[in-house]
Amino acid sequence: MAYRFLALAIVLLFFQACTPRQMVLRMASPLFEGQVAALNEEPDLKLAESAIPASLKMMEGLVKADPENASYHLKLAEGFCGYSFSFVEGKDNRRASDLYLRGRNHAVRSLILNGAPENLLKLPPDEFKSALEDVDKEALPGLFWTGQCWGAWLMFNLTDMEALVAFPKVEAVMRRVLEWDETFHYAGPHLFFGGFYGARSPMLGGKPEQARQHFERALELTERKYLIIQVMYAKTLAVQTQDKQLYTRLLNEVVETPEGVLPGQRLANQVARLKAKQLLEDVDVLF
């Protein structure tokens, strides 16, 4: 009985802290969670590509109505990052870069709403790392999408001075996520570091052996069912080390994997299959 009274008190305090409009928006949050889940489960790439932009704009409208809602900022960060990777990269890389940056900004906003300093991005690398130490573990999703979107942006802006300054910050963000939960978002921290170290030559900061270890660990943790891992493994490390056998083996594995192996990520796996087929067509150009 005491627990019921405590739960009721918490609910009442929550509603007292919200405006009527915020109450309505936050009570509707499960509907938006369902929308995100439905998109992730969508097997039709054309349908998803046409549906996601409208979903993102709707979510931006919600953020305007409730700017202090960290969960909405997180959904936008994930949405912009996923849409850019799935449907924009390779077609319009400048636009992809801009979308990744929009995603990063929403992820950072979620961190600020969870206690990070307002000037987080402007802090020097050492102060930035110290600020991360003070962030609560509940902010882990915000850290992950900050690193994911920011890291993807870096790959399109390697000659930009802003990117050179950002490298240690991005690495620190995702290192924090890796320390807390290596399994987060389908071994996302390992996938990130695989690409982060595998896409560049050693002269430019690449670390081939570390990249290989991270990719292999990601495959192990996901039981090879999250097919984006194989695609990124081939696209980055296999190309960088000119390992044609590894490249073709990984991509053929993606193409041959039965549909439905990871129902909650049907869309991601369909994107992986399409990218794998395209990369196999480029094998004679890349090797």
Secondary structure, DSSP 8 states (H G I E B T S, - for coil): -HHHHHHHHHHHHHHHHS-HHHHHHHHTHHHHHHHHHHHHT---HHHHHHHHHHHHHHHHHHHHH-TT-HHHHHHHHHHHHHHIIIIITTT-HHHHHHHHHHHHHHHHHHHHHTT--TTGGGS-HHHHHHHHHTS-GGGHHHHHHHHHHHHHHHHT-TT-HHHHHHHHHHHHHHHHHHHH-TTHHHHHHHHHHHHHHHSS-GGGT--HHHHHHHHHHHHHHTTT--THHHHHHIIIIIHHTT-HHHHHHHHHHHHHS-TTSSGGGHHHHHHHHHHHHHHHHTHHHH-
